[in-house]
Amino acid sequence: MTNLTDLTVAEIRDGVAGGDFSAREVASAFNVAVADARALNAYIVETPDHALAAADQADADRASGTLKPLSGVPLGMKDLFATQGVQTSAASKMLEGFKPEYESTVSGKLWDAGAGMLGKLNLDQFAMGSSNESSYFGSVISPWKGADGAQLTPGGSSGGSSAALAARLCPGATGTDTGGSIRQPAAYTGTAGIKPTYGRCSRWGVVAFASSLDQPGAMARTVKDNAILLEAMAGFDAKDATSLDLPVPNWEAALSGDLKGKKVGIPKEYRPDGLNTEIAALWDKGVAWLKDAGAEVVEVSLPHTKYALATYYIIAPAEASSNLARYDGVRYGLRNLPDGAGLQDMYAATRAEGFGDEVKRRILIGTYVLSAGFYDAYYTQAGKVRTLIQQDFMKAFEQCDVLLTPTAPSAAFPLGGNNADPLEMYLNDVFTVPASLAGLPAMSVPGGLSADGLPLGLQIIGRPLDEQGVLNAALALEERAGFTARAEKWW
């Protein structure tokens, strides 16, 4: 029998339903894999009992003929989703030990669909980062290694999710994407991840970073698995004012890599001078693959793309500054009350101790751009540019159905490599941020390996609510790329 931890979400689901193996056998295999891979630091909390309980229920449901869509499938849950009775820390000292009395809407939907939880996955603290090095619980280490044996970043903020998938520590995982935090980690680890249209998946019970940008999504090793997971996660939620009151399509059933009659746009602004030659070559391959799938390729323009990164790093920190004001030592979370301290002293001591450097940096930036005298000069202007970026996409989609771009400007870099310069770190999001600002569905799929043998990703961006178009184009890439490489086990 194939190693159970090598199976995809679809293979586990169908194998349990067909009696090829039991759900308990699957959960047990993954529990062992998780325990044996602690050197990667992908999980903050392990929940083997949760996975086994869900597996036993799945086996009972099979016996009674009442299987659910994800019966027998154990998942990793990014530690940004509230999980009842299980620590939800956002990878921060501020929330260490916090065990919610409630369940996030997305995780609740997954459990209702029959899935189990293997544990809570590591991330950049409060989802702020591109390398998973800002976690209070330590950096996640990619299962991939550099040519010189260097330890690499698995990307961020969903680095725990991407590392766990690549190392076969879960068949599927949740992620959140604010400026690329699902897509960039997927590209760095040879996995696949989709950020749906803003509002497709409820944000209720997800620790907030930037409310107008945050969007839960799916991560797995195949496009089909992403479609399966997204169907279970998506749907209207009255508790989330930004949730879209729309039916959830059957994305898996409608999957097709045949792109005849479709047009794929290539935004010329995504090919700046100095673009990494390996990334450019992979992009050209992607164009050829989509043509082979029957698509017509056209050049389009997104003229305000060059302002996207600056716009994002005004809007996102501003919203973070507002959202993180609630962590003050009064209501919940960490409290640092020095002897003789007053209220203001407690605020300062608590926030100084509880937040990491990157979180503090973004709070300071956000507070600055929202302050009197600078609000109009920075935040208001950024909002206007965001609208122009959204309009650029809508004009481009008058000429095409989806867009094809690189996911990240390079392969994964060594841990510690960009820490000295935050601006250099922020540039990792250059290809993913525009779709986030516009609220569009976007997906990364592995396209090949660099000269050093590291994964490289391609990104598909679609019209609002056209997750099907994104998934289909991604499937066409996946079928032609034939990516089967995996990290050589060293952990």
C-alpha positions in Angstrom: 0.0 0.0 0.0 1.1 3.5 -0.7 2.3 5.4 2.4 -0.9 6.9 3.8 0.8 10.3 4.4 1.6 10.5 0.6 -2.1 10.4 -0.3 -4.0 13.5 -1.3 -7.2 14.8 0.2 -9.2 13.3 -2.6 -7.4 9.9 -2.4 -8.0 9.8 1.4 -11.7 10.7 1.1 -12.3 8.1 -1.7 -10.1 5.5 0.0 -12.0 5.7 3.3 -15.3 5.7 1.4 -14.3 2.6 -0.6 -13.0 0.7 2.4 -9.4 0.6 1.2 -8.2 1.7 4.6 -9.8 3.1 7.8 -9.9 6.7 8.8 -8.2 5.8 12.0 -5.2 4.3 10.1 -4.9 7.6 8.2 -5.1 9.8 11.3 -2.6 7.6 13.2 -0.1 7.7 10.3 -0.3 11.5 10.2 -0.1 11.8 14.0 3.2 9.8 13.8 4.5 12.0 11.0 3.7 15.2 12.9 5.5 13.9 16.0 8.5 12.8 14.0 8.9 16.2 12.3 9.1 18.6 15.2 12.5 19.8 13.9 10.5 21.7 11.3 8.5 23.6 13.9 5.5 23.6 11.6 3.0 22.9 14.4 2.6 25.1 17.5 0.1 22.7 19.1 -0.5 19.0 18.2 -4.0 17.6 18.6 -3.8 13.9 17.9 -6.9 13.1 19.9 -9.0 15.5 17.8 -7.8 13.7 14.6 -8.5 10.3 16.1 -11.9 11.2 17.3 -12.9 12.5 13.9 -11.5 9.4 12.3 -13.5 7.1 14.5 -16.6 9.0 13.7 -15.8 8.7 10.0 -15.4 5.0 10.3 -18.7 4.7 12.1 -20.3 6.9 9.5 -19.0 4.6 6.7 -20.5 1.6 8.5 -23.8 3.4 8.7 -23.7 4.8 5.2 -23.6 8.5 6.4 -20.2 9.7 5.2 -19.7 13.4 5.0 -17.7 15.3 2.3 -14.4 15.2 4.2 -14.9 12.1 6.4 -11.5 10.6 7.2 -9.5 13.6 6.1 -7.2 15.1 8.8 -6.2 18.7 8.3 -3.7 21.3 9.7 -5.3 24.5 11.0 -3.4 27.7 10.8 -3.1 29.1 14.4 -5.0 32.2 13.4 -8.4 30.4 13.4 -10.1 30.1 16.8 -10.5 26.5 17.8 -12.7 25.8 20.8 -10.7 24.6 23.8 -7.4 24.5 21.8 -4.8 27.3 22.1 -5.2 30.0 19.5 -2.2 32.2 19.7 -1.7 33.9 16.3 2.0 32.9 17.0 2.3 35.7 19.5 3.2 35.9 23.2 0.2 38.3 23.5 -2.2 35.3 23.1 -0.1 32.4 24.4 -2.4 30.1 26.4 -5.6 31.6 25.0 -8.2 28.8 24.5 -11.3 30.2 22.9 -14.8 29.2 24.0 -16.0 29.3 20.4 -15.1 28.0 17.0 -14.2 30.0 13.9 -16.8 29.7 11.1 -14.3 28.2 8.7 -12.9 25.6 11.1 -16.5 24.8 12.2 -17.5 24.1 8.6 -14.5 21.8 8.1 -15.4 19.8 11.2 -19.0 19.7 10.2 -17.9 18.2 6.8 -16.2 15.4 8.7 -12.5 16.6 8.8 -10.3 16.2 11.9 -7.5 18.4 13.2 -3.9 17.3 13.5 -2.9 20.5 15.2 -2.4 24.3 15.0 0.1 25.4 12.4 2.8 28.0 13.0 2.8 31.4 11.2 4.3 34.8 11.2 3.1 36.6 14.4 -0.4 38.0 13.8 0.2 37.0 10.1 2.7 39.8 9.6 5.6 38.6 7.6 6.8 36.8 4.4 9.2 34.2 5.9 7.6 32.8 9.1 10.5 34.2 11.1 8.4 36.5 13.3 6.6 33.8 15.2 7.0 34.0 19.0 7.3 30.2 18.9 10.3 30.2 16.5 10.8 30.1 12.8 9.3 27.3 10.7 12.0 25.5 8.6 11.2 24.4 5.1 11.6 20.7 4.3 13.5 21.9 1.2 17.2 22.8 1.6 19.4 25.1 -0.3 22.2 23.9 -2.6 24.7 24.5 0.2 22.5 22.8 2.8 21.1 26.1 4.2 17.9 26.1 6.0 15.2 27.9 4.0 12.1 29.9 4.7 8.8 28.1 3.8 7.3 31.5 3.1 4.8 33.5 5.2 2.7 34.1 6.9 1.2 30.6 6.2 4.6 29.0 6.4 3.6 26.3 8.9 0.8 25.3 6.5 3.1 25.1 3.5 5.9 23.3 5.3 3.5 20.8 6.8 2.0 20.0 3.3 5.4 19.7 1.6 6.7 17.4 4.4 3.6 15.2 4.3 2.5 16.2 7.8 -1.1 16.9 6.6 -2.9 16.4 3.3 -4.6 19.8 3.4 -4.4 22.9 5.5 -6.1 26.3 6.0 -4.3 29.5 5.3 -5.1 33.2 5.4 -4.1 35.6 2.7 -3.8 39.4 3.3 -1.1 40.3 0.8 0.0 36.9 -0.5 0.3 34.8 2.6 -1.2 31.7 1.0 0.2 32.0 -2.5 3.8 32.9 -1.7 4.4 30.1 0.8 2.8 27.6 -1.7 5.3 28.8 -4.4 8.3 28.4 -2.0 7.4 24.8 -1.1 6.0 23.2 -4.2 2.4 23.2 -3.0 -0.8 24.8 -4.2 -2.9 27.4 -2.5 -5.9 29.6 -3.4 -7.1 32.9 -2.0 -10.8 33.1 -3.0 -12.7 36.3 -3.7 -12.8 38.6 -0.6 -16.0 37.6 1.3 -16.2 34.0 0.0 -14.9 32.5 3.3 -16.0 34.0 6.6 -13.5 35.9 8.7 -15.4 35.4 11.9 -13.2 33.8 14.5 -10.0 34.6 12.6 -7.6 36.8 14.5 -7.6 40.1 12.5 -4.7 41.7 10.8 -6.1 44.0 8.1 -9.9 43.5 7.9 -10.4 44.8 4.3 -7.7 42.4 3.0 -7.8 39.3 5.2 -9.3 36.2 3.5 -9.2 32.6 4.5 -8.3 30.1 1.9 -7.2 26.5 1.2 -3.8 25.0 0.8 -3.0 21.5 -0.4 -0.7 19.6 -2.9 -3.1 19.6 -5.9 -5.6 21.9 -7.5 -8.4 19.3 -7.0 -7.7 19.2 -3.3 -7.9 22.9 -3.1 -11.3 22.8 -4.8 -12.6 20.2 -2.4 -11.4 22.1 0.7 -12.7 25.5 -0.5 -16.2 24.0 -1.1 -16.3 23.0 2.6 -14.9 26.3 3.8 -16.9 28.8 1.8 -20.4 30.1 2.3 -22.4 33.0 3.8 -22.0 33.8 7.5 -24.4 36.3 9.1 -21.7 36.9 11.8 -19.4 38.4 9.2 -20.6 41.7 7.8 -18.3 41.3 4.7 -19.5 37.7 4.0 -21.0 37.3 0.5 -24.6 35.9 0.5 -24.1 33.6 -2.5 -24.4 29.9 -3.1 -21.2 27.8 -3.0 -20.5 26.3 -6.5 -19.4 22.7 -6.9 -15.9 23.6 -8.0 -14.6 20.0 -7.9 -17.3 18.7 -10.3 -16.7 21.5 -12.8 -12.9 21.2 -12.8 -11.5 21.1 -16.4 -8.1 21.8 -17.8 -9.6 22.4 -21.3 -9.2 26.2 -21.9 -10.6 26.3 -25.4 -12.3 29.6 -26.0 -10.6 31.3 -23.0 -8.2 34.2 -23.1 -5.3 34.6 -20.7 -3.9 38.0 -20.0 -0.2 38.6 -19.5 0.3 41.9 -17.6 3.4 43.7 -19.0 4.0 45.5 -15.8 4.8 42.2 -14.0 8.0 41.9 -16.1 10.1 44.7 -14.8 13.7 45.2 -15.7 15.9 42.9 -13.7 13.3 40.2 -13.3 14.9 36.9 -12.2 15.8 35.0 -15.4 14.5 31.7 -13.9 11.2 33.3 -13.0 10.9 34.8 -16.5 11.7 31.5 -18.1 9.1 29.7 -16.0 6.5 32.4 -16.9 7.2 31.8 -20.6 6.7 28.1 -20.0 3.4 28.8 -18.4 2.3 30.8 -21.4 3.1 27.9 -23.6 1.3 25.5 -21.4 -1.9 27.5 -21.4 -1.7 27.9 -25.2 -1.4 24.1 -25.4 -4.6 23.9 -23.2 -6.4 25.8 -25.9 -6.3 29.3 -24.5 -5.5 32.5 -26.5 -2.8 34.6 -24.9 -3.1 38.4 -24.9 -1.0 41.2 -23.4 -2.8 43.5 -21.0 -1.8 46.5 -18.9 -2.2 47.2 -15.2 -0.6 50.6 -15.1 -1.0 51.3 -11.4 0.7 48.0 -10.4 3.9 49.9 -9.6 2.0 51.6 -6.7 0.5 48.5 -5.3 3.2 47.6 -2.8 3.4 51.1 -1.4 -0.4 51.2 -1.2 -0.6 47.9 0.6 2.0 49.0 3.2 -0.1 52.0 4.1 -3.5 50.3 4.2 -2.5 47.1 5.9 -0.5 48.6 8.8 -3.2 51.2 9.3 -5.9 48.5 9.7 -3.5 46.5 11.9 -2.9 49.5 14.1 -6.6 49.7 14.7 -7.2 46.0 15.1 -4.4 45.4 17.5 -5.4 48.2 19.8 -7.6 45.7 21.6 -4.6 43.9 23.0 -4.1 46.2 26.0 -3.8 43.9 29.0 -7.3 44.8 30.2 -9.7 42.3 28.7 -7.8 39.2 27.6 -4.4 38.0 26.6 -1.1 39.0 28.2 -1.0 41.5 31.1 2.2 43.1 32.4 1.5 45.2 35.4 4.8 46.5 37.0 4.8 47.4 40.6 3.2 50.8 41.2 2.2 51.0 37.5 -0.8 53.0 36.4 -3.1 52.2 33.4 -0.9 53.8 30.8 2.1 52.0 32.2 0.3 48.7 32.0 -0.6 49.4 28.4 2.9 50.2 27.5 4.5 47.3 29.4 2.0 44.7 28.1 2.3 45.8 24.4 6.1 46.0 24.6 6.3 42.5 26.0 3.6 40.9 24.0 4.3 42.1 20.4 7.3 41.2 18.3 9.4 43.6 16.4 7.6 43.2 13.1 4.2 43.7 14.7 5.5 46.8 16.5 6.9 48.2 13.3 3.5 47.9 11.5 1.6 49.3 14.4 3.9 52.3 14.4 3.6 52.8 10.6 -0.2 52.4 10.8 -0.6 54.8 13.7 1.5 57.3 11.9 -0.5 57.2 8.6 -3.8 57.5 10.6 -2.6 60.4 12.7 -3.9 64.0 12.4 -2.1 65.8 9.6 -1.1 62.6 7.8 -4.4 60.7 7.3 -5.3 62.6 4.2 -1.7 62.7 2.9 -1.2 58.9 3.2 -4.3 56.8 4.1 -6.8 58.7 2.0 -4.4 58.7 -1.0 -3.7 55.0 -0.6 -7.5 54.3 -0.7 -7.8 56.2 -4.0 -4.9 54.3 -5.5 -6.4 51.1 -4.4 -9.5 52.0 -6.4 -7.4 52.7 -9.5 -5.7 49.3 -9.1 -9.1 47.6 -8.9 -10.2 49.5 -12.0 -7.1 48.4 -13.9 -8.0 44.8 -13.3 -11.6 45.3 -14.4 -10.4 46.9 -17.7 -8.0 44.0 -18.2 -10.8 41.5 -17.7 -12.6 43.1 -20.6 -9.9 41.5 -22.8 -9.3 38.2 -21.0 -10.7 35.7 -18.6 -7.8 35.2 -16.2 -4.2 36.5 -15.8 -1.0 34.6 -15.6 1.9 35.9 -13.6 4.8 34.6 -11.4 3.9 34.1 -7.8 7.1 35.3 -6.2 10.2 37.1 -7.5 12.6 34.3 -6.5 12.8 30.8 -5.0 12.8 30.5 -1.3 15.7 32.3 0.5 17.7 31.2 3.5 16.3 31.9 7.0 17.8 35.1 8.3 18.6 36.2 4.8 16.3 39.3 4.6 15.8 40.1 8.2 18.2 43.0 8.3 16.2 45.0 5.8 12.4 44.9 6.2 11.9 46.7 2.9 13.7 43.8 1.1 11.3 41.4 2.9 8.3 43.4 1.8 9.3 43.1 -1.9 8.6 39.3 -1.7 4.9 40.3 -2.0 5.3 42.3 -5.2 3.4 39.9 -7.4 0.7 38.9 -4.9 -0.4 42.2 -3.3 -2.3 43.7 -6.3 -4.9 40.9 -6.4 -5.3 41.2 -2.6 -6.0 45.0 -2.9 -8.6 44.3 -5.6 -10.2 41.4 -3.6 -9.8 39.0 -6.5 -9.4 35.2 -6.4 -5.9 34.1 -7.1 -4.0 30.8 -6.9 -0.4 29.6 -7.0 0.6 26.2 -8.4 4.1 24.7 -8.7 5.6 25.1 -12.1 9.1 23.7 -11.8 12.4 23.8 -10.0 15.2 26.4 -10.0 18.8 25.6 -11.0 19.3 24.9 -7.3 16.5 22.4 -7.2 14.0 24.6 -5.4 10.3 25.0 -6.2 9.0 27.9 -8.3 5.3 28.9 -8.6 3.0 30.4 -11.2 0.0 32.5 -10.2 -3.5 32.7 -11.8 -5.7 35.7 -11.0 -9.4 35.7 -11.9 -12.4 37.9 -12.1 -14.4 38.5 -8.8 -16.3 35.3 -7.9 -14.7 33.3 -10.7 -12.9 30.7 -8.6 -13.8 28.1 -11.2 -11.9 29.9 -13.9 -8.9 30.2 -11.6 -9.0 26.6 -10.6 -9.4 25.4 -14.3 -6.5 27.5 -15.5 -4.4 26.3 -12.5 -5.4 22.7 -13.4 -4.2 23.2 -17.0 -0.8 24.4 -15.6 -0.6 21.5 -13.1 -1.3 18.9 -15.8 1.4 20.2 -18.1 4.0 21.1 -15.5 3.9 17.5 -14.1 5.4 18.7 -10.9 6.2 15.6 -8.8 9.4 16.8 -7.0 9.5 16.6 -3.2 11.9 17.6 -0.5 14.4 14.9 0.4 13.7 14.0 4.0 16.4 15.3 6.5 14.3 16.0 9.6 
